[in-house]
Amino acid sequence: MNDLETRDLEKAIERIWEIAERLGLDPYPLRFEVIPATIMYEFGAYGLPGRFAHWTNGRAYQQIKTMYDYGLSKIYELVVNTNPSYAFLLEGNTVLQNKLVAAHVVAHCDFFKNNAYFANTNRQMIDAVSINAERIRRYEFQHGHDEVERFLDSVLSIQEHVDPHLSMRRAVDRPESAEDTETARRPRETPYDDLFRLDAPSPSVESPPAARRFPEEPEKDLLHFLAGHAPDLKTWQRDIIMIVRSEMLYFVPQMQTKIMNEGWASYWHARIMRELDLTQQEYVEFAHLHASVLAPSKRSLNPYYVGFKMFEDIERRWDNPSEEERRELGRPGGEGRAKIFEVRSQESDASFIRNYLTRDLVKELDLYIYKLEGDEWKVVEKDWEKIRDMIVASMTNFGNPYIVVEDGDYRRNRELLLRHVYEGQELDIEYAERTLQHVYNLWRRPVHIATRLNDKDILLSFDGQKNERHIA
């Protein structure tokens, strides 16, 4: 970008911010940086600038770069949920493209600030991941790069199995004592003081009494359980598990609200851009970009498209309710804008789809279930409620299998028993067996997972030497 283009973009961003505030958006302060494509690939691969290095991030970097180089995809937006927020604009974009990105990310920042699922995220996460990366680099120096990387391989293989509601649930289950209150009030003296404190004392690594269940209730947060209870881990290894867990918890709200967040940003970028003083050529370019972002996909849900159409539909229905809706639901009309702000604040993708995806929208968005029969795609499911429920079910645990710790003292031998909460979707057995090997590296004793396959209960096991399958 030359100086003239830079000044044009700076003025446009100021104008975008003014329009956004006038329309009712309330974002965090936002800092924009224009960066080259290579840096954008890196941020896209790592999710946050400054995170610890691992070979999986290098693989993601090469995938993003290859797709970009061959013109198969392009990163238009990258925004970080912090306070202040950071948005990165691609140096190779046109000025109009970066104006569109700026309008889009302002709405993202409003969503980050005001959606309930983001309420407990770390708003200083860029600083936190830099500290985490430095700790891991120190462990690599002390214990060897290969050993730390192998351990990270095992932890990252199960990184999705965290529970963002763990601390809240334990606060309800366990009354707060005076000691808890005093500990919570005690100021942190270093970034590491609360390493193993998650609103509750760290679990003891001692064996529980034989008469008690261990854990007392199935535990969804596998990383938290392993960090607290794996018998033979060293302190640095427990620290790495907690680092991965804390960073995964930061990303969970984004996984829970992908459709809403992208739909909200698309809804507002369209309205903000229409109020800018654009030339005819810029309007044509904007229309083309907007249409490409919202283009429906035949193979998967486009979150930008589905979210955008749903917010527009909610606004329309609350602005101009039918006579039946006026009578049965008490909608007076004219409340569309207030309603979408309410939805933005309270819902996740699962509740958003469950509560606001209608029969008419399923038809308009062509969300019917298709199956390839021969050379032709045919509709195999038209019941809109079943389709809605299937979409919601696919969002359970962010699309990953729902796994819980069933018994940390299985067969009274400190073996680990996991259970797949089966809801009609079978595990990929070979993938599960490979993952069990990684769990064994963390638990250091035989590990098992109970699941269902071909309508039969089976137990997958790994004892450190071989995988076994047992039919119950």
ABEGO torsion letter per residue (X at the ends): XBAAAAAAAAAAAAAAAAAAAAAGBBBBBBBBBBBBAAAAAAAAAAGBBGBBBBAAAAAAAAAAAAAAAAGABBBABBBBBBOBBBBBBBAABBAAAAAAAAAAAAAAAAAAAABAAAAABBAAAAAAAAAAAAAAAAAAAAAEAAAAAAAAAAAAAAAABBBAAAAAAAAAABBBBAAAAAAAABBBABAAAAAABBGBBBBBABBBBAABBOBABBBABAAAAAAAABAABBAAAAAAAAAAAAAAAAAAAAAAAAAAAAAAAAAAAAAAAAABBBBAAAAAAAAAAAAAAABBBAABBBAAAAAAAAAAAAAAAAABBBAAAAAAAGBAEGAAAAAAAAAAAABBAAAAAAAABBAAAAAAAGABBBBBBEABBBBABABAAAAAAAAAAAABGGGBBBBBBABAABGGAGBBBBBBBBAGBBBBAAAAAAAAAAAAAAAGBBBBBBBBBGGBBBBBBBAGABBBBBBX
